[in-house]
């Protein structure tokens, strides 16, 4: 099995109905392919993990990478794993707001995922850390 973690920023023009459609379609595809995972979104900042058979995870990652509905795609982790952090979730979508901290901290997989964004508290309050300015 394989797991990847990525961050990205969703296009602000994408509305609620389209987000729900992306999630519904992604869940159906992930279920078909044996992939489980989670997608946390704080404002437009996306933090996501997918795990499953290596070929399926690689192909899905390539499609997500190419998806024009988000940008600033960054892969943070891509490695073999023996166990799932998101068992039972085809793709759990969490629209993160100020009330989300307890829920994230109560789930080992979600807390683990937030480490890639500086921790659950940081992600809930500020979203993704800003990139260092390459010109400074
Ligand atoms: C932030 C984000 C997360 C996504 N997550 C998944 C996912 O977990 N699984 C998936 O199959 N597609 C996901 N998608 C959609 C893919 O980028 C792509 O649209 C889809 O795989 C193409 O399938 P379709 O042509 O059958 O719609 C995601 C898209 C975005 C913008």
Backbone and ligand atoms as CSV (ligand in chain L), in Angstrom:
chain,resi,resn,atom,element,x,y,z
A,1,UNK,N,N,0.818,-1.197,0.000
A,1,UNK,CA,C,0.000,0.000,0.000
A,1,UNK,C,C,0.860,1.258,0.000
A,2,UNK,N,N,0.246,2.334,-0.409
A,2,UNK,CA,C,0.960,3.585,-0.611
A,2,UNK,C,C,0.154,4.735,-0.030
A,3,UNK,N,N,0.835,5.778,0.473
A,3,UNK,CA,C,0.071,6.942,0.946
A,3,UNK,C,C,0.731,8.222,0.458
A,4,UNK,N,N,-0.094,9.187,0.061
A,4,UNK,CA,C,0.423,10.504,-0.323
A,4,UNK,C,C,-0.283,11.588,0.497
A,5,UNK,N,N,0.441,12.671,0.702
A,5,UNK,CA,C,-0.126,13.857,1.357
A,5,UNK,C,C,0.191,15.051,0.470
A,6,UNK,N,N,-0.808,15.878,0.173
A,6,UNK,CA,C,-0.536,17.088,-0.609
A,6,UNK,C,C,-1.291,18.278,-0.041
A,7,UNK,N,N,-0.816,19.463,-0.409
A,7,UNK,CA,C,-1.558,20.683,-0.114
A,7,UNK,C,C,-1.785,21.419,-1.432
A,8,UNK,N,N,-2.807,22.245,-1.459
A,8,UNK,CA,C,-3.097,23.054,-2.642
A,8,UNK,C,C,-4.063,24.153,-2.241
A,9,UNK,N,N,-4.373,25.001,-3.222
A,9,UNK,CA,C,-5.319,26.081,-2.946
A,9,UNK,C,C,-6.450,26.016,-3.983
A,10,UNK,N,N,-7.662,25.886,-3.493
A,10,UNK,CA,C,-8.811,25.775,-4.396
A,10,UNK,C,C,-9.128,27.134,-5.024
A,11,UNK,N,N,-9.485,27.108,-6.306
A,11,UNK,CA,C,-9.868,28.332,-7.025
A,11,UNK,C,C,-11.068,28.984,-6.322
A,12,UNK,N,N,-10.961,30.278,-5.975
A,12,UNK,CA,C,-12.050,30.953,-5.270
A,12,UNK,C,C,-13.362,30.985,-6.060
A,13,UNK,N,N,-13.289,30.765,-7.379
A,13,UNK,CA,C,-14.516,30.779,-8.197
A,13,UNK,C,C,-15.338,29.501,-8.026
A,14,UNK,N,N,-14.753,28.485,-7.395
A,14,UNK,CA,C,-15.465,27.211,-7.217
A,14,UNK,C,C,-16.449,27.343,-6.053
A,15,UNK,N,N,-17.727,27.190,-6.335
A,15,UNK,CA,C,-18.761,27.355,-5.307
A,15,UNK,C,C,-19.058,26.070,-4.562
A,16,UNK,N,N,-19.910,26.215,-3.564
A,16,UNK,CA,C,-20.279,25.100,-2.697
A,16,UNK,C,C,-20.815,23.883,-3.467
A,17,UNK,N,N,-21.689,24.139,-4.442
A,17,UNK,CA,C,-22.288,23.015,-5.184
A,17,UNK,C,C,-21.220,22.246,-5.958
A,18,UNK,N,N,-20.263,22.979,-6.525
A,18,UNK,CA,C,-19.221,22.294,-7.292
A,18,UNK,C,C,-18.291,21.506,-6.366
A,19,UNK,N,N,-18.015,22.069,-5.184
A,19,UNK,CA,C,-17.186,21.331,-4.214
A,19,UNK,C,C,-17.881,20.018,-3.847
A,20,UNK,N,N,-19.180,20.101,-3.605
A,20,UNK,CA,C,-19.909,18.877,-3.249
A,20,UNK,C,C,-19.870,17.859,-4.386
A,21,UNK,N,N,-19.934,18.360,-5.621
A,21,UNK,CA,C,-19.873,17.451,-6.781
A,21,UNK,C,C,-18.487,16.807,-6.898
A,22,UNK,N,N,-17.429,17.599,-6.653
A,22,UNK,CA,C,-16.061,17.041,-6.692
A,22,UNK,C,C,-15.944,15.930,-5.648
A,23,UNK,N,N,-16.431,16.209,-4.444
A,23,UNK,CA,C,-16.315,15.226,-3.351
A,23,UNK,C,C,-17.105,13.956,-3.683
A,24,UNK,N,N,-18.329,14.117,-4.163
A,24,UNK,CA,C,-19.168,12.940,-4.446
A,24,UNK,C,C,-18.516,12.065,-5.519
A,25,UNK,N,N,-18.012,12.708,-6.558
A,25,UNK,CA,C,-17.379,11.959,-7.645
A,25,UNK,C,C,-16.071,11.314,-7.179
A,26,UNK,N,N,-15.298,12.049,-6.391
A,26,UNK,CA,C,-14.038,11.518,-5.861
A,26,UNK,C,C,-14.314,10.312,-4.955
A,27,UNK,N,N,-15.343,10.399,-4.146
A,27,UNK,CA,C,-15.674,9.273,-3.255
A,27,UNK,C,C,-16.022,8.028,-4.060
A,28,UNK,N,N,-16.803,8.200,-5.113
A,28,UNK,CA,C,-17.188,7.041,-5.937
A,28,UNK,C,C,-15.957,6.428,-6.605
A,29,UNK,N,N,-15.070,7.293,-7.123
A,29,UNK,CA,C,-13.866,6.792,-7.778
A,29,UNK,C,C,-12.924,6.121,-6.773
A,30,UNK,N,N,-12.740,6.743,-5.607
A,30,UNK,CA,C,-11.852,6.174,-4.595
A,30,UNK,C,C,-12.365,4.812,-4.124
A,31,UNK,N,N,-13.672,4.728,-3.915
A,31,UNK,CA,C,-14.266,3.461,-3.480
A,31,UNK,C,C,-13.993,2.371,-4.516
A,32,UNK,N,N,-14.212,2.703,-5.771
A,32,UNK,CA,C,-13.957,1.753,-6.864
A,32,UNK,C,C,-12.496,1.299,-6.868
A,33,UNK,N,N,-11.567,2.225,-6.564
A,33,UNK,CA,C,-10.133,1.948,-6.678
A,33,UNK,C,C,-9.475,1.469,-5.381
A,34,UNK,N,N,-10.250,1.313,-4.315
A,34,UNK,CA,C,-9.673,0.855,-3.045
A,34,UNK,C,C,-8.886,1.928,-2.316
A,35,UNK,N,N,-9.195,3.204,-2.620
A,35,UNK,CA,C,-8.496,4.320,-1.980
A,35,UNK,C,C,-9.338,4.859,-0.822
A,36,UNK,N,N,-8.655,5.165,0.284
A,36,UNK,CA,C,-9.313,5.880,1.384
A,36,UNK,C,C,-8.534,7.174,1.619
A,37,UNK,N,N,-9.187,8.137,2.286
A,37,UNK,CA,C,-8.482,9.400,2.516
A,37,UNK,C,C,-9.347,10.475,3.117
A,38,UNK,N,N,-8.737,11.661,3.231
A,38,UNK,CA,C,-9.424,12.808,3.799
A,38,UNK,C,C,-8.986,14.070,3.073
A,39,UNK,N,N,-9.902,15.033,3.015
A,39,UNK,CA,C,-9.612,16.342,2.412
A,39,UNK,C,C,-10.096,17.402,3.391
A,40,UNK,N,N,-9.140,18.086,4.003
A,40,UNK,CA,C,-9.474,19.185,4.909
A,40,UNK,C,C,-9.352,20.478,4.132
A,41,UNK,N,N,-10.333,21.357,4.280
A,41,UNK,CA,C,-10.240,22.647,3.598
A,41,UNK,C,C,-10.536,23.758,4.592
A,42,UNK,N,N,-9.580,24.658,4.729
A,42,UNK,CA,C,-9.744,25.796,5.629
A,42,UNK,C,C,-9.713,27.037,4.738
A,43,UNK,N,N,-10.862,27.705,4.583
A,43,UNK,CA,C,-10.953,28.744,3.557
A,43,UNK,C,C,-10.764,28.067,2.213
A,44,UNK,N,N,-9.696,28.419,1.507
A,44,UNK,CA,C,-9.393,27.772,0.220
A,44,UNK,C,C,-8.174,26.877,0.324
A,45,UNK,N,N,-7.588,26.797,1.514
A,45,UNK,CA,C,-6.382,25.994,1.707
A,45,UNK,C,C,-6.750,24.516,1.875
A,46,UNK,N,N,-6.231,23.683,0.996
A,46,UNK,CA,C,-6.556,22.253,1.012
A,46,UNK,C,C,-5.383,21.443,1.550
A,47,UNK,N,N,-5.699,20.460,2.372
A,47,UNK,CA,C,-4.720,19.533,2.951
A,47,UNK,C,C,-5.342,18.154,2.833
A,48,UNK,N,N,-4.689,17.256,2.105
A,48,UNK,CA,C,-5.339,15.984,1.809
A,48,UNK,C,C,-4.360,14.820,1.844
A,49,UNK,N,N,-4.884,13.655,2.222
A,49,UNK,CA,C,-4.113,12.413,2.183
A,49,UNK,C,C,-4.938,11.354,1.472
A,50,UNK,N,N,-4.252,10.533,0.673
A,50,UNK,CA,C,-4.895,9.401,0.006
A,50,UNK,C,C,-4.026,8.179,0.221
A,51,UNK,N,N,-4.648,7.027,0.422
A,51,UNK,CA,C,-3.887,5.790,0.650
A,51,UNK,C,C,-4.594,4.628,-0.039
A,52,UNK,N,N,-3.808,3.685,-0.528
A,52,UNK,CA,C,-4.398,2.541,-1.230
A,52,UNK,C,C,-3.366,1.858,-2.102
A,53,UNK,N,N,-3.829,1.042,-3.058
A,53,UNK,CA,C,-2.895,0.339,-3.945
A,53,UNK,C,C,-2.030,1.354,-4.699
A,54,UNK,N,N,-0.701,1.092,-4.810
A,54,UNK,CA,C,0.225,2.068,-5.389
A,54,UNK,C,C,-0.200,2.617,-6.753
A,55,UNK,N,N,-0.629,1.736,-7.647
A,55,UNK,CA,C,-0.974,2.192,-9.000
A,55,UNK,C,C,-2.178,3.140,-8.953
A,56,UNK,N,N,-3.175,2.777,-8.200
A,56,UNK,CA,C,-4.387,3.604,-8.112
A,56,UNK,C,C,-4.070,4.958,-7.478
A,57,UNK,N,N,-3.247,4.938,-6.429
A,57,UNK,CA,C,-2.904,6.199,-5.756
A,57,UNK,C,C,-2.089,7.084,-6.703
A,58,UNK,N,N,-1.165,6.474,-7.434
A,58,UNK,CA,C,-0.340,7.267,-8.356
A,58,UNK,C,C,-1.193,7.892,-9.457
A,59,UNK,N,N,-2.086,7.099,-10.045
A,59,UNK,CA,C,-2.918,7.624,-11.145
A,59,UNK,C,C,-3.864,8.716,-10.651
A,60,UNK,N,N,-4.436,8.500,-9.478
A,60,UNK,CA,C,-5.356,9.508,-8.932
A,60,UNK,C,C,-4.604,10.790,-8.608
A,61,UNK,N,N,-3.391,10.632,-8.044
A,61,UNK,CA,C,-2.590,11.818,-7.719
A,61,UNK,C,C,-2.276,12.619,-8.973
A,62,UNK,N,N,-1.959,11.920,-10.060
A,62,UNK,CA,C,-1.675,12.633,-11.313
A,62,UNK,C,C,-2.890,13.404,-11.795
A,63,UNK,N,N,-4.057,12.828,-11.668
A,63,UNK,CA,C,-5.276,13.523,-12.104
A,63,UNK,C,C,-5.557,14.741,-11.244
A,64,UNK,N,N,-5.343,14.578,-9.939
A,64,UNK,CA,C,-5.590,15.709,-9.036
A,64,UNK,C,C,-4.581,16.822,-9.340
A,65,UNK,N,N,-3.345,16.427,-9.554
A,65,UNK,CA,C,-2.266,17.364,-9.877
A,65,UNK,C,C,-2.643,18.215,-11.094
A,66,UNK,N,N,-3.254,17.551,-12.096
A,66,UNK,CA,C,-3.619,18.224,-13.355
A,66,UNK,C,C,-4.904,19.035,-13.253
A,67,UNK,N,N,-5.618,18.922,-12.158
A,67,UNK,CA,C,-6.951,19.527,-12.049
A,67,UNK,C,C,-6.831,21.048,-11.958
A,68,UNK,N,N,-7.464,21.735,-12.907
A,68,UNK,CA,C,-7.350,23.197,-12.966
A,68,UNK,C,C,-8.160,23.910,-11.894
A,69,UNK,N,N,-8.941,23.170,-11.147
A,69,UNK,CA,C,-9.786,23.821,-10.138
A,69,UNK,C,C,-9.016,24.190,-8.870
A,70,UNK,N,N,-7.768,23.767,-8.811
A,70,UNK,CA,C,-6.910,24.209,-7.716
A,70,UNK,C,C,-5.502,24.454,-8.241
A,71,UNK,N,N,-4.665,25.080,-7.424
A,71,UNK,CA,C,-3.306,25.423,-7.859
A,71,UNK,C,C,-2.368,25.279,-6.667
A,72,UNK,N,N,-1.103,25.641,-6.877
A,72,UNK,CA,C,-0.082,25.554,-5.831
A,72,UNK,C,C,0.008,24.146,-5.234
A,73,UNK,N,N,-0.226,23.147,-6.101
A,73,UNK,CA,C,-0.175,21.754,-5.655
A,73,UNK,C,C,1.232,21.424,-5.160
A,74,UNK,N,N,1.311,20.874,-3.954
A,74,UNK,CA,C,2.613,20.472,-3.380
A,74,UNK,C,C,2.486,19.103,-2.736
A,75,UNK,N,N,3.348,18.207,-3.153
A,75,UNK,CA,C,3.353,16.868,-2.584
A,75,UNK,C,C,4.271,16.863,-1.361
A,76,UNK,N,N,3.748,16.494,-0.204
A,76,UNK,CA,C,4.551,16.526,1.030
A,76,UNK,C,C,5.081,15.158,1.419
A,77,UNK,N,N,4.345,14.117,1.023
A,77,UNK,CA,C,4.788,12.766,1.372
A,77,UNK,C,C,4.254,11.798,0.333
A,78,UNK,N,N,5.050,10.797,0.040
A,78,UNK,CA,C,4.629,9.773,-0.901
A,78,UNK,C,C,5.407,8.552,-0.513
A,79,UNK,N,N,4.793,7.621,0.237
A,79,UNK,CA,C,5.577,6.457,0.628
A,79,UNK,C,C,4.757,5.223,0.926
A,80,UNK,N,N,5.424,4.076,0.883
A,80,UNK,CA,C,4.735,2.824,1.182
A,80,UNK,C,C,4.298,2.786,2.643
A,81,UNK,N,N,3.213,2.117,2.913
A,81,UNK,CA,C,2.715,2.017,4.278
A,81,UNK,C,C,1.991,0.684,4.450
A,82,UNK,N,N,1.962,0.188,5.668
A,82,UNK,CA,C,1.296,-1.093,5.933
A,82,UNK,C,C,-0.132,-0.912,6.411
A,83,UNK,N,N,-0.429,0.274,6.927
A,83,UNK,CA,C,-1.764,0.438,7.509
A,83,UNK,C,C,-2.439,1.707,6.993
A,84,UNK,N,N,-3.742,1.749,7.174
A,84,UNK,CA,C,-4.509,2.920,6.748
A,84,UNK,C,C,-4.759,3.861,7.923
A,85,UNK,N,N,-4.639,5.160,7.675
A,85,UNK,CA,C,-5.018,6.157,8.683
A,85,UNK,C,C,-6.487,6.565,8.546
A,86,UNK,N,N,-7.093,6.220,7.393
A,86,UNK,CA,C,-8.441,6.731,7.112
A,86,UNK,C,C,-9.415,5.615,6.748
A,87,UNK,N,N,-9.226,4.474,7.410
A,87,UNK,CA,C,-10.070,3.302,7.214
A,87,UNK,C,C,-11.558,3.695,7.222
A,88,UNK,N,N,-12.289,3.211,6.223
A,88,UNK,CA,C,-13.727,3.460,6.205
A,88,UNK,C,C,-14.134,4.772,5.539
A,89,UNK,N,N,-13.153,5.587,5.148
A,89,UNK,CA,C,-13.475,6.873,4.514
A,89,UNK,C,C,-13.029,6.884,3.051
A,90,UNK,N,N,-13.977,6.887,2.136
A,90,UNK,CA,C,-13.628,6.966,0.706
A,90,UNK,C,C,-12.933,8.299,0.425
A,91,UNK,N,N,-13.423,9.353,1.036
A,91,UNK,CA,C,-12.754,10.660,1.054
A,91,UNK,C,C,-13.580,11.507,2.017
A,92,UNK,N,N,-13.061,11.653,3.228
A,92,UNK,CA,C,-13.780,12.441,4.233
A,92,UNK,C,C,-13.489,13.909,3.968
A,93,UNK,N,N,-14.544,14.699,3.693
A,93,UNK,CA,C,-14.350,16.120,3.446
A,93,UNK,C,C,-14.681,16.890,4.725
A,94,UNK,N,N,-13.731,17.688,5.205
A,94,UNK,CA,C,-13.981,18.505,6.394
A,94,UNK,C,C,-13.782,19.971,6.020
A,95,UNK,N,N,-14.879,20.725,6.064
A,95,UNK,CA,C,-14.817,22.159,5.818
A,95,UNK,C,C,-14.425,22.786,7.159
A,96,UNK,N,N,-13.144,23.068,7.311
A,96,UNK,CA,C,-12.585,23.431,8.611
A,96,UNK,C,C,-12.974,24.859,9.004
A,97,UNK,N,N,-13.547,24.994,10.193
A,97,UNK,CA,C,-13.789,26.332,10.757
A,97,UNK,C,C,-13.307,26.334,12.209
A,98,UNK,N,N,-13.601,27.409,12.924
A,98,UNK,CA,C,-13.082,27.547,14.296
A,98,UNK,C,C,-13.551,26.428,15.221
A,99,UNK,N,N,-14.643,25.746,14.829
A,99,UNK,CA,C,-15.207,24.686,15.687
A,99,UNK,C,C,-14.585,23.306,15.391
A,100,UNK,N,N,-13.680,23.233,14.441
A,100,UNK,CA,C,-13.239,21.918,13.958
A,100,UNK,C,C,-12.121,21.271,14.769
A,101,UNK,N,N,-11.486,22.027,15.680
A,101,UNK,CA,C,-10.295,21.518,16.354
A,101,UNK,C,C,-10.552,20.219,17.127
A,102,UNK,N,N,-11.643,20.183,17.896
A,102,UNK,CA,C,-11.920,18.996,18.722
A,102,UNK,C,C,-12.105,17.763,17.846
A,103,UNK,N,N,-12.820,17.944,16.751
A,103,UNK,CA,C,-13.059,16.805,15.864
A,103,UNK,C,C,-11.749,16.293,15.261
A,104,UNK,N,N,-10.899,17.218,14.841
A,104,UNK,CA,C,-9.626,16.816,14.245
A,104,UNK,C,C,-8.749,16.117,15.292
A,105,UNK,N,N,-8.686,16.706,16.479
A,105,UNK,CA,C,-7.830,16.121,17.523
A,105,UNK,C,C,-8.329,14.767,17.998
A,106,UNK,N,N,-9.638,14.512,17.821
A,106,UNK,CA,C,-10.201,13.231,18.271
A,106,UNK,C,C,-9.914,12.098,17.286
A,107,UNK,N,N,-9.469,12.437,16.086
A,107,UNK,CA,C,-9.223,11.401,15.079
A,107,UNK,C,C,-7.719,11.304,14.802
A,108,UNK,N,N,-7.111,10.138,15.101
A,108,UNK,CA,C,-5.653,10.023,14.936
A,108,UNK,C,C,-5.180,10.343,13.512
A,109,UNK,N,N,-5.935,9.926,12.510
A,109,UNK,CA,C,-5.536,10.184,11.128
A,109,UNK,C,C,-5.578,11.670,10.795
A,110,UNK,N,N,-6.628,12.344,11.211
A,110,UNK,CA,C,-6.748,13.775,10.922
A,110,UNK,C,C,-5.675,14.572,11.662
A,111,UNK,N,N,-5.394,14.197,12.919
A,111,UNK,CA,C,-4.326,14.901,13.654
A,111,UNK,C,C,-2.983,14.684,12.977
A,112,UNK,N,N,-2.754,13.442,12.570
A,112,UNK,CA,C,-1.505,13.125,11.865
A,112,UNK,C,C,-1.385,13.987,10.605
A,113,UNK,N,N,-2.476,14.075,9.838
A,113,UNK,CA,C,-2.462,14.835,8.583
A,113,UNK,C,C,-2.120,16.310,8.836
A,114,UNK,N,N,-2.635,16.860,9.914
A,114,UNK,CA,C,-2.413,18.289,10.203
A,114,UNK,C,C,-0.957,18.608,10.540
A,115,UNK,N,N,-0.175,17.577,10.891
A,115,UNK,CA,C,1.253,17.829,11.129
A,115,UNK,C,C,1.915,18.446,9.910
A,116,UNK,N,N,1.375,18.117,8.710
A,116,UNK,CA,C,1.969,18.648,7.481
A,116,UNK,C,C,1.623,20.121,7.266
A,117,UNK,N,N,0.769,20.654,8.124
A,117,UNK,CA,C,0.408,22.075,8.021
A,117,UNK,C,C,0.751,22.794,9.320
A,118,UNK,N,N,1.724,22.253,10.062
A,118,UNK,CA,C,2.159,22.912,11.294
A,118,UNK,C,C,1.318,22.568,12.507
A,119,UNK,N,N,0.466,21.533,12.391
A,119,UNK,CA,C,-0.337,21.099,13.533
A,119,UNK,C,C,-1.800,21.512,13.397
A,120,UNK,N,N,-2.653,20.808,14.141
A,120,UNK,CA,C,-4.100,21.029,14.026
A,120,UNK,C,C,-4.496,22.447,14.428
A,121,UNK,N,N,-3.911,22.924,15.529
A,121,UNK,CA,C,-4.277,24.266,15.991
A,121,UNK,C,C,-3.925,25.321,14.957
A,122,UNK,N,N,-2.735,25.195,14.400
A,122,UNK,CA,C,-2.282,26.160,13.392
A,122,UNK,C,C,-3.162,26.093,12.149
A,123,UNK,N,N,-3.483,24.880,11.701
A,123,UNK,CA,C,-4.279,24.767,10.471
A,123,UNK,C,C,-5.695,25.308,10.690
A,124,UNK,N,N,-6.288,24.990,11.832
A,124,UNK,CA,C,-7.646,25.461,12.109
A,124,UNK,C,C,-7.684,26.987,12.197
A,125,UNK,N,N,-6.647,27.587,12.794
A,125,UNK,CA,C,-6.712,29.036,12.983
A,125,UNK,C,C,-6.167,29.825,11.788
A,126,UNK,N,N,-5.172,29.268,11.072
A,126,UNK,CA,C,-4.546,30.073,10.005
A,126,UNK,C,C,-4.522,29.433,8.632
A,127,UNK,N,N,-4.925,28.178,8.517
A,127,UNK,CA,C,-4.769,27.499,7.227
A,127,UNK,C,C,-3.313,27.113,7.014
A,128,UNK,N,N,-2.900,27.023,5.760
A,128,UNK,CA,C,-1.536,26.599,5.452
A,128,UNK,C,C,-0.548,27.700,5.787
A,129,UNK,N,N,0.652,27.309,6.237
A,129,UNK,CA,C,1.687,28.321,6.460
A,129,UNK,C,C,2.011,28.985,5.130
A,130,UNK,N,N,2.311,30.289,5.144
A,130,UNK,CA,C,2.630,30.921,3.863
A,130,UNK,C,C,4.032,30.515,3.443
A,131,UNK,N,N,4.208,30.403,2.142
A,131,UNK,CA,C,5.511,30.022,1.590
A,131,UNK,C,C,6.513,31.134,1.853
A,132,UNK,N,N,7.758,30.771,2.106
A,132,UNK,CA,C,8.763,31.826,2.200
A,132,UNK,C,C,8.856,32.546,0.852
A,133,UNK,N,N,9.004,33.863,0.882
A,133,UNK,CA,C,9.088,34.628,-0.351
A,133,UNK,C,C,10.432,34.381,-1.030
A,134,UNK,N,N,10.423,33.799,-2.249
A,134,UNK,CA,C,11.688,33.458,-2.920
A,134,UNK,C,C,12.527,34.696,-3.242
A,135,UNK,N,N,11.905,35.897,-3.244
A,135,UNK,CA,C,12.651,37.113,-3.599
A,135,UNK,C,C,13.257,37.821,-2.398
A,136,UNK,N,N,12.944,37.305,-1.211
A,136,UNK,CA,C,13.445,38.053,-0.041
A,136,UNK,C,C,14.682,37.376,0.529
L,1,LIG,C1,C,-8.841,19.356,-4.022
L,1,LIG,C2,C,-9.263,18.200,-4.918
L,1,LIG,C3,C,-9.272,16.909,-4.401
L,1,LIG,C4,C,-9.637,15.817,-5.187
L,1,LIG,N1,N,-9.615,14.564,-4.666
L,1,LIG,C5,C,-9.913,13.501,-5.471
L,1,LIG,C6,C,-9.848,12.163,-4.976
L,1,LIG,O1,O,-9.553,11.910,-3.803
L,1,LIG,N2,N,-10.143,11.153,-5.846
L,1,LIG,C7,C,-10.496,11.379,-7.141
L,1,LIG,O2,O,-10.741,10.410,-7.891
L,1,LIG,N3,N,-10.584,12.613,-7.635
L,1,LIG,C8,C,-10.300,13.690,-6.830
L,1,LIG,N4,N,-10.385,14.958,-7.340
L,1,LIG,C9,C,-10.833,15.123,-8.734
L,1,LIG,C10,C,-9.712,14.840,-9.712
L,1,LIG,O3,O,-8.841,15.952,-9.774
L,1,LIG,C11,C,-10.278,14.591,-11.129
L,1,LIG,O4,O,-11.185,15.586,-11.468
L,1,LIG,C12,C,-11.002,13.293,-11.222
L,1,LIG,O5,O,-10.234,12.241,-10.752
L,1,LIG,C13,C,-11.343,13.057,-12.690
L,1,LIG,O6,O,-12.328,12.110,-12.744
L,1,LIG,P1,P,-13.573,12.281,-13.712
L,1,LIG,O7,O,-13.041,12.722,-15.068
L,1,LIG,O8,O,-14.154,10.911,-13.734
L,1,LIG,O9,O,-14.430,13.301,-13.061
L,1,LIG,C14,C,-10.032,16.052,-6.535
L,1,LIG,C15,C,-10.044,17.358,-7.041
L,1,LIG,C16,C,-9.668,18.434,-6.244
L,1,LIG,C17,C,-9.686,19.817,-6.826
